[in-house]
Amino acid sequence: MRATSVILLAALLSAACSAPRPAGSGSSLSEGEVRLLQAHYDGAERELRARDVSRLSPEQREIRERLLDEFRAYRERGEFGVNLDFPEARVPYFVDAGGRPCAVANLMLATGERALVEEIAATRNHAWVAELASDPELGGWLERCGFTVEEAARIQGPGGGGGPPMPPPPPPPPAGPVAEGPRAAARPASPASIDGPRVAPNRPSTPVGAPATPGGSAPRGGPLTPGEGEDWWTWWEANRGEFLRPNPFREGDSPRTGDEIEGPLPESVLEEHRRGLIPLLVGCLDDAEPGVRSSAAVALGKIAGREAVPYLRQALGDCNRTVRDAAILGLGASGAGEAVPTLAGIAQGEGGERDSRGSRDAGRFLAFLALGAGRRSGLDPRTDGVVAAFLRSLEGADEPAEEGALLYHTLAPSRDLLPFAVSLATDRRRPPSLRCRAIESLRSADDPETLATLLRLLNGPNPDLRRSAALALGSFRHSLALQPLQTAFELEREPLTRAFLLLAIGRQGGPVAKEFLVHTLRTGPSPLRHWCALALGIAAREDGDREARLAIRAAARSEKNRDVLPAYFVASGIARDPEAADALRDALSTASDPRIRATAAISLAMTGNPGAREALLARLEKDPCPWTRAAIGQALGLVSDLRDVGTILRLAGELRDATHRATAAYALGFHGTMAAVEGLAGIVRSKETAPQVRSAAVAALGISLGRPAGRTPVTEGTNYTVLSSRARDLARFAL
């Protein structure tokens, strides 16, 4: 029986390969388009041939091998389906208008499944495999042939000839001499903060991991100009808070990286310390400096909970706009049911502060966001329904309220809000910045319908939406989310979108993703190697995959572009690779660029290597750059050795610039020791200390002892090239 089946399959394959093509079926794709699709199919074939098939029966293995040979022949023929209907999108064609089958349909035809191919082509011709996965006939065919539905999704490619347009070429350089030389943009303009404001590294920034003070340079709103901030530095500034976390309070003083919890202090002890800080923070609400009052409003909500509500309601009448905004966020951070009526009233436009045009938009946006933060802090889940009901009652567009509700859904995913997010994500009439936030909020879903929506957006004409869809799919928990990301990377032509696709593949994680990234790191385009390393670091973060760590280190050694070398350091830090410490210590000691030394210091602390502290202290005494010394202070905060509290406090008092001193003060919030908390309280009480440093110390208390500890990930994981001014302004708050 087995031999008969194999002979029949061979005959069918031979007939499929030799059958005449329909008239006019010659490919109309350009040579470049054919090569692009062939590269995709080549990668898919390589992966499928490398899979372990020991679980399959001998007959399944035989059929699978013959079909993979047919898949190779299909690739080599280059007669792929042509997209004539969607000129600016990548869309699958099960069978195109000329009768050309897609790769999956071709394999089905090779096994005699013409009726099933015709049925799918007639009813779901433009469906991705993820949308066909529930079809029992397709599932049965895959099982007989020894393939999984995930492998079919990897094989599938869109019709050629369509797809997003090529990005415009960069503008020519200005005529005349360049004052700073080609490497000027790579030099730091502000310290590499533990959790600083989310701005491009070549822009000035006042706060360093703490709320901005009056008179400082706030992040600009609107999309970035072409080429501006489209590099890994901007991604790192926007997302470092995910990887640099406050150390948990615990008994004992051994070094730690911020993720392990061994012998944590009892909650009752932490609560006692929180209560002891309440009078200090309440007093800060009356401070003469608005920056201190603003930090205190958020920190008080995080630390005092419901006890903070009356004080924060009073702060809503502060004379400074930033303080009023912080009070709204503090009410949400409190997680107190008593705060809901006030926040709901502001969200609906009742009371609150008007701007210069008489609008309450900013307050409404912040109120919805605050309610989302409150849900993360224990607010009643029924709040979801209240927010959803309000959105349904809106008459017409209300962008501030909608954006706030989308961030609510991002922080506190809700089935009640999912239809609203999908509706905005797919509404072509709405602004791209709003649609991007809607798309990113879908990352928490896991249903096939939302997956299909994201796949269409991932392959659509708008690069901003493609980037957001990639980021959302990176966190989308569905077995068929990874393969379309791999295919999109192989077919995408816009550089930053390709970088985001790599990060999304890394976030999906698992053996298949890591194998793809290792291969891409070794053989892919050199301008994306450092992005690929960062993606591998994310993929290896949880399981400490040794091959991924080795690949990052090897790529760093062979990297010729010195300006992206720190990206490999960060990748090793994200991967928590203690064996990367030697290279990081060498860079910390010998690099002439202070940016490289600063990044090496932070990354060395992230690896958790036992010798990190000694290397950091040795360099601290020698380094002439205050910017780098502040970064070493941050790294010591992450290392969290009790002996270093005094050293970090000294930096907070002695560094030349107030911004650098604020960096050191904020680093104490990551230390996870009561000695650090006492040091921060001392800074706050000192009226002789610069306001920016006191503001940073107050914020550090909030991220250290707040509930939950650390920062709320409001704009992490976003397409930072398209953020509204409202979202960018959130960088002022250590929420």
N, C-alpha and C positions, 0 to 999 in steps of 0.2 A: 504493500500500500504506500509506504513511504517513497519507494523508488518511483512508483507511478506518479505520485504528486510532484516529485522533483522534475521528472521528464515533462509533465504537462506544463509546469511553470516555465521550464526552459523554452518550450515551444511558444508559449504566450509571449515571453520576452522577445524572442526572435521576431515574431509577427509584429509586435508593437514597434520594434526598432526599424523594421523594413517597410511598414505600411506607408502608402503615399500620403503626403500632406495635402490638406485642402488647398484649392486654388487661392492664390494670394496670401498664402501663409508664411511666405518668407519674412524673416524678422525685419522690422523697420526701425529697430533700435540702433543707436549709434554704437560705434566700437567701444567708446568709453563706458556707455551704459551696460553693454554686454559684459565687459570686464568687471565692472562693479558687482553685478549679480553673480558672475562666476566666482569672484573672490568670496562672496557670502556662502555660496554652495560648497566651495572647497573647504571653508572652515567648518561647516556643518558636517560634511562627510568625514573630515579628519576626526572630529569629536566622536561621531557615531561609531567609527571603526575602532576607536580606542576603548569603547565601553566594555565592561565585564558582562558577557552574555552566558555565563555558566548556568544561570537559572533557567535558560530556555531549553526546550527539547531539541534533539538533533534536527528534526524537521524544521522547526522554527529558525534555528541557526542557519540552515541551508537556504531557506527562503530569504532570510534577512541579508545574507551575504550576496545572493544574486541580485536582490533589489538595490543594494548599495552599489553594485557594479552598474546597474541601470541608471542609478542616480548620477554616477560619474559620467556615464555616456550622455545623459541629459545635459549636464553642465558643459561638457566638451562641445556638444552640438550648438549650444548657444541660441536655440530657437525658443526664446522665452516669451511669455505673454506680454502684450503691449497695452499700456494704460492710455486709452483714447478719451476717457470720460472725465478724469480728474487731473487736470494738467499740473496742479501745484500740490498734490498730495500723493503719498505712497499708499496705494490701495491694492489689496489682493484680488486677483482674478482666478477663480477656480478653472475656468476656461474662457479665453478672451474671444473677441468678435471674429478672429481669424481661425478659431478652432484650436488654438495652442493651449495645452493644459499647463497648469502650474506644476511645480515639482511633486507635490503630494498627489495631485490628480494623475500625473504621468505614471507614478508607481502603481496607482490603483488600476489604471488602464492596462499596465503590464501584467496584472494578475487577473484580468478579465472582468473587472468591476465597472464595466461601461455604464450599466444602468444606474449604479449609485453615483457615478461621476455626473451623469446627465441630470439626475435628480437634484444634486447639490448645486450644479451650475444653473439650473432653472429657478431654484428657490432661494439660494444663499450664496450667490456667485462671488460676492465681495466680503464674505465672512472670514475672519481670522480663525485659525484652528481653535483658539481659546473659546470662540463662539460655537464651534462645532463639536466640542468635547463631549457633550451630553448625548450625541447621536449614537444610538446603540449599534447601528450598522457599521458606522465608521469605527467604533470601538472594537467590534468583533473582527473587522478586517485587520486592524492594527495588532490585535492579539494573535491572530493566525500568522501574521508575518513577522512576529517577534519584535515589534516596535512599541514604544510607549507613546502616549499622547503628547508628552513633553518633547519627545524626539520628533514627532510630526510637526509640532510648533516650531522647532528649531529648523527643520527642513524648509518650511514654507517661506516664500519670499513674495513681495508685491509685484504687480505688473510693472514692467520697465517703461521708460519714456515719460513717466509722470514724476512726481516727487517735488519737494520744495526747491525753489530756485537757488542757484549758487549765491553765496553772500557777495556783496559788492567788494571790490578790492579796497584795501586801506588807502586813505588819502596820501598823496605824496608828501615827503618831508618838507618843511619850510625852507625857502631859499636862504642862503647866507650861513655864517658860522653858527654852530650850536654851542651855547655857553658852557653847559655842564658836561657835555660828552655823552656817549651812548648809554652809559650805565647810571645816569643820574636818577632815573625813576626807580631804580632798585634800592636806593639808599633810604633808610628809615627817616620818616618825618615825625614819628611819635613812638613811644615805647610799645613793644609787643605785649600788650596787656593780657592778663589771664582771662579777662572777660570784658574787654573794652567795647567802645561804641562801634557799631557796624558801619564803617566807612572804608572807602578805598585807601590803601596804605600811602598813596601819594597826596592825600588831603590832610590838612591840619585837623587835629582832634583835641579838645580840651580835656575831657575826663579820661581816666585810664581805669576802666573797670568800675567806674562809679558814675553817678548822675552828673550831667553837665552843670557847670556853674554859670551864673549870669555873665553875659559878655563874651562867652566862649563861642567857638565856631561850631554850629550845629550841622548835622548832615543835611545835604541838599535833597530836595524831593525830586520826583520824576525819574524817568529812566536814565541810565548812564549814556553818555554820548558814545558814538562808535569807537570801540577799542578801549574805552576808559574802564579800568577796573576789571577787565576780562582776563584775569590771571588767578593763579592759585592763592596769592596773598589775600585777595579780597574774599575768596571762599573761606580761607582760614580765619580771617577776622570775623566773618559772619557766623562761623560754626564752631569756634574753639570751645564755647561753653559746653558743648556736648561731651568733649573729651577731657576737659580740665575741670574736675569736680572737687568740691570741698571734701576734705578728709572727714570721715565720721568721728565723732567723739568716742573715745574708748579708753579703757584702762591700759596702762603701759605706754612706753615712749618709743617703741621701735619704729623705724621708717616705714612709710606706706605710700601708695600711689593715689589714693582717693577712691578706690573702688572696693577694696576688701573691708569687711567688717568682722573683726575678731574681738570678742569680749566687749561689745558696745556698752557705754554707760547706760544705766537704767533710765527710762523715760522720765521717771520721777525726779532724778537728779538734774536732767536737762531742763525740766519744767521749773525747777527751783531757780536755776540760773536765768531762765527767760524772765521769770517774775522779777528777779532782781534788777533786770535791765529796763523794765517798763518806766520807772520814774525818770531815768536818764533820757530815754527816747521821747517821753512826753515833754520834758523840758526843752528838747531840741526843736519841738514844734513852735516854740516861741523865740528861737534863735534869730539874731539880727540878719544872718546870711540866708538868702533863699535856697541856696544849694544844700545847706545843712537841713533846712526844714523839709525840703523835697525828699532827701534821702531818709529822713526820720519818718515821714508819712508811710513810705513803703515798708521800711524795716519794722515799724511799730505794728502794722497789720500782720506781717509775717510772724512776728514774735509773740504779740499779745493776744491775737485772736479776737474773740468777742469783746474783751476789755478795751480794745483799741477803738471800737465803733464810735462812741460818743466824741472822742477826741478828733477822730478823722472827719466826722460830720462838721465839727467846728472848723476844721482846717479847710473845708470846702469854701469858706468865706475869706480865705487868705487873699492879701492884696496882690500876690504874685501868681501868674497863670500857671507856671510850672508846678508850684506847690499845690494848687487846686487840682491839677491833673494827677499829681502823685497821690493826693488824698483819695481820688476815685479808685486808683489802682490799689492803694492800701486797703480800702474797704473790701475789694475783691479778694486780695491776698489773705485777709483775715479768715476767710472761709466761714464767716458767721452768718447765720440766718437773719440776724438783726440788721445786717447790712443790705439785704435784698430789696426791701421797699425803697430805700434811698437810691440804689443803683437802678432799679426798674424805672423809677421816676425820671432819672436823668436819661436813661436809654430811650424813653418815650418822649423826650423833649420837654419834660416838666421841670421848671426851675433850672438850676445849673447856670453856668457862666456863658454869656454870649460873646462872640468874637467881634472884631471891628465892624463887621457887616451885619451884625445882629443875629448871626447864626449860632446854634448850639451844636453844630456838627461834631466838633472835636470831643465834647463831653459825651455825646451819644456813642461815638465810636469807642471811647475808653470805657464807658459803662458796660457795653456788651463784652469787651475784652476782659474787664474786671470780673464779670459774672463767670466767664470761662475759667479764669484763674481761681475763682472761688470754688468751682466744681472740682478742680484738681486738689483743692485744700479741704474737701469734705462737704461742700455745699449740697443740699438736697437734690437728688437727680431729677425731681419734678421741675426743677428750673429749666430743663431742656424743653419741656412742653410749653412753658410760658414764653420762652424765646421764640419757639417755632410758631406759636399762635400770633405773636406780635408781627412776625415777618409776613404771615399770611394776610394780615390786616392792612399791610402797606398798600397805598394807592399810588402806583407808579414807582419809579426808581428812587432809591434812597441810599446812595452809595456809602456814606459814612456808617449808617446803621448796618448795611449789608456786609461791609468789610469787617466791622467789629464782630458780627455774628459768624462770619467765616472763620475768624481767628478763635472765637469761642469754640466752634466745631473742631478746629485743629487741636486745641488744648483739651477739650472734653468731647470726644467723638460721640455722636448721638444719632440713633436711627431716626429721631424726629427731625433732625436737620439735614440728613443725607439727601432727600429729594431737592431741598432748596439749593444745596451745594452743586448737585448735578445740573440743575436748571441753569444756574449762573455760569457754570463751567462751559456749557454748550451754547450759550446765548451769544451769537455773533454781534449783536447790537451793543453789547456792554464793553466798557474799556478793558484793554488787555491786562492792566494791573489788577483789576477786580477779578477777571477770569482766572488769572494766575493763582490768586489766593484761593479761589474756589477749587481749582484743580488740585492744588497742594493739600487742601483739607480732605481730599478723597483718599489719602494714603491709608487711613485707618479702616477702610472698607475691605471686604473680602469676597464679595459676591461677583458672579460672572458678568452681570449686566454692567456694573461699574468698571470692571476690568475692560470690557469691550469699549466703553466710553473713553477710557484712558488710552487705549491702543489707537483709537482713531485720532485723538488729540496728539499723541506721540508722533504720528505720521502725517500731520496736517501741514498747512502752508506757513503758519506763523511760528517763527523760531522761539519767541517768548513762551508760547503755549507748549511747544515741544519740550523746552527745558523743564517747565513746571511738571509736565506729564512724566518726564523721566524721573524727576525727584520723587514724585508721588509713587510711581511704580517701584522705586527702590525699597520702599517700606510696605508695599502692598503684599499681604500675606495670602498668596494664591500660587499653586504649583505651576501655573502657566504665565506668571509675570516675568520670569527671568529671560526666557527664550526670545520674546519680542524685543527686549532691551539689547540683547546681543546682535540681533539682526539689524535693529535700528542703528546701532553703532557702526556696523559694517557698511551701511548704505548712507549714513548721514555725512553731509559735506561741510556743515557749519562748525568751526573749531570749538567754541565754548559749549555748544550742545553736545558734541562728542565727549567733551570732558565730563559734563554732567551725566551722560549715559554711563561712562566708566564708574563714576561714583555710585550710581544707582545699582550697577551690577555688583559692586563691592558690598553695598548695603544688603542686597539680597543674600549674599554669602552662600556658603555650602561648597562642596567639592567641585561642582560643575563651574560655578562662578569663579572660583580661585584658579582652576585650570585655564579658563579663558583669559583671565587677567595675567597670569604668569606668561602664557604664550604671547599675549599682546605686548607685555612689557619687554619681552626678549626680541620680538620680531616686528612690532608695530611702528608707526611713525614716531620719529624722535621728538617732535614738539609735544607729544602727548604722553611721553614716558613718565614724567613726574606726576601727572594726573593719575596714570595707571598705578604708580606706586602708592599714592594716597588711597586709591580704591582698594588695593591689596591690604593696606594697613587696616582699613575698616573691616574688610572681610576676615582678617586674621585676629581681630581684637578680642573676640570672645573665646576662641578655641586655641589661640596661640600657635597656629599652623606653622610648622618649622619651615616647610618649603617656601611659603609665602614670605616669611621673614628673610630667608636666605636670598630670595629673588630681589627684595627691596635693597638689601645691602649690596648685592652684586651690581644692580643697576646704578646705585649711587657711586660706586667705584669707577664705573665706566662713563659716567655723565660728563660731557665736555662743556656744557653750558653752566658756568659757575653761578649765574643768577638764579637758577632753579634748584641748586644743590640743597638749600634749606628745606625744600619740599620733601626730599627723601629723609631728612632728619625727622620732620614731623611725622612722616609715614611710619618710620620705625617707632616713634613715640606712641602713635595711635595703636600700633600693633603690640605695644608693651614688650618690646624685644630687648631683653637685658644684654644680649650679645652684640648689640649695636653700640654699646657704651664706649668701646675703644675709639671708634671713628668720631663719636660725638665729643669725647674728651680732647681728642687731637684738634678738632675744629674749634672748640672752646679756647684752647690754649694758643693756637697758631694763626687762626684766620685773621686777616687784616681788616676785613669788612665787619663792623660792629653788628650789622644785621645778622650775619652768619653766626657770630659768637652768641648773640642773644637767643637765636632760634635753637642753637645747639644746647644752650643751658636749659631751656624749657623742655626740649625733647629728651635730654638726659634724665631729667626728673621724671618724665612720663614713663620711661622704660622700667622704672623700679629697680635698676641695678644697685646693689648694695654699696658700691663705691661712688655713687653719684654725689653724695654730700661732700666728701673730701675734695673731689675735683671742683665742685662749685665754690667751696670756701677758699681753695687755693687760688682760683682765678679772681675771686672777689677782691682780694687784697692787691692784685696786680693790674687789673683792668683800668685803663685811664678814662674810659667812656662812661659817663653817668647813665646813659641810656642802657648800656649793657649791664651795668651794676644793678640797675633797677630790675632788669629781667632776671638776673641771678637771684635777687631777693624773691621774685615770684617763684622761681624754681625751688628755692628753699622752703617756701610756703607749701608747695606740693609734696616735697620730701617729708616734711612734718617730723622733724626731730626736735624734742623739747629744748635742747641746748641752743637752738638757733633763734628762739623768740627774741632774745636780746639783740642779736645781729640784725634781724629784720626791723626791729624798732629803731635801731641806730640809723639804718638807711632811711627810714621814714622821717627822721629828724635832721639828717645831715646832707642828703643829696642836694645838689645845687638848685634844681628847678622844682617848683611845687608839684608839677605834673609827675616827675619822677618820684617824689616823696609820696604822692598819692598812690602810685603804683605799689610801692612797698607796703603802705598801710593796708591796701586792699588785699595784698598777698596773705596777710595774717588771717583773713577770713577763710582761707583754705587750709589752715594749719590743723584745725581739729583738736585744739587743746585749750583748757581753761586759762592757761597762762597767756595764750594769744588773745583770748576774749578780754582778759584784764588789761592787756596792753592796748587793745583797741578802745576800751572804755576810758583809759587814761588819755589817749589822744583826743577823744571827743570832749572830755572835760577841760582840756587845756585851751583857754581863750587866746593864748599866744600863738597857737598853731594856725597855719594858713587855712582859710575856709575850704579850699579844695581838698586838703588833706583830711580835715575833719569830716567833710562830706563823704569821702572815700571810706573812712573808718566806720561811719554810721552804716553805710551800705554793706560793708564787710560783716558787720554784726548781723544784718538781716540775712545774708546768704549763708552765714555760718550756723546760726541758731534758729533760723526761720523754719516754718513748717509749710511745705517741704524745704529741705536745705537746698542751697544752690539757686540758680536762676530759672525762671519759667521760660521754656523754649518758645518764645513768641514768634520770632522771625528766623530761627534756625531752620535749615532745610528748605529755604525759599529760593526762588530765582531772584537773586539780589539785583539783577539788572533792571527789574521792573518792580519798584516799591513806591507806594504813594508817600507823600510827605508825612502823612499821619503815621504810617508804619515806620518810617525812618526816624521819626521823633521818639520812638520807643527806646532808642539807644540811650536816652537820657536817664532811664530808670533801671535800677537793679531789681527788676520785678522777679 
